[in-house]
Amino acid sequence: MIIYPAVDIKDGKCVRLKQGLAHETTTYFSDPAEPARLFAAEGSPWIHVVDLDGAFNGTPRNLDALGRIAATGLKVQFGGGLRDAASVEAAIAAGASRVILGTKAAADEGFVAEMVKAHGSKIAVGIDAKDGLVAVKGWVEVTGHKAVDFAVRMAAVGVRTIIYTDIATDGMLSGPNFVALEQMLLGTTANIIASGGVSRREDIIRLKAMTKTHANLDGAIVGKALYEKRVELPDLLAIAGGA
């Protein structure tokens, strides 16, 4: 199982939001490449980067920061504002190993198929759910799509990786929504990355145990718990990499 330490970028800084709310912002680093360097030094192979400015405005705004983060040697999973082919290509050119389609994916499934055809496994889809329904545009709009049904359709067009976020738990340090996560794992053959709510090492232990019965649980994104020193990345990496 892979641990994806998270960097969210807003106004060029590394921040964390509570439940995706722009006004509930805590700034941790003025340069988002700084935590990336720390994560790399602690042994992480991957990093999860979200351009919040891009998510709220509809086009990437922090590709320069993406480039600096990629220069650390980490493999970067990047999302936020990727709503056309040019933005996807620009993010990959800037150093993203995998890009995340969110709002655009919910609105135009044909676009996802085109991007998968062009970029293969570099294309992931972010499914952000509120009460089981897909939320878009920086989580400010809830659609009528059921999250699990949407995941099934994404897998059908060739998407191999889905980042599944339960909005109610994100940034709350309350633990993941394990019930909703299991429903997602059972509902699709795509690899699932769990996001939202990890607050203690026991959450990662429980997620790791789930991989024994759910081979498509790829990993977990950990954000606020790292910044608040509730967990230590080397410890999580050891748990995730254990037998």
Secondary structure as UniProt FT lines:
FT   STRAND          2..10
FT   TURN            11..12
FT   STRAND          13..18
FT   TURN            19..20
FT   STRAND          21..29
FT   HELIX           33..41
FT   TURN            42..43
FT   STRAND          46..51
FT   HELIX           52..57
FT   HELIX           63..70
FT   TURN            71..73
FT   STRAND          75..79
FT   HELIX           85..94
FT   STRAND          96..101
FT   HELIX           103..107
FT   HELIX           109..119
FT   HELIX           120..122
FT   STRAND          123..130
FT   TURN            131..132
FT   STRAND          133..136
FT   TURN            137..140
FT   STRAND          141..146
FT   HELIX           147..156
FT   TURN            157..158
FT   STRAND          161..166
FT   TURN            167..173
FT   HELIX           178..187
FT   STRAND          191..195
FT   HELIX           201..210
FT   TURN            211..213
FT   TURN            215..216
FT   STRAND          217..222
FT   HELIX           224..227
FT   TURN            228..229
FT   HELIX           233..241
//
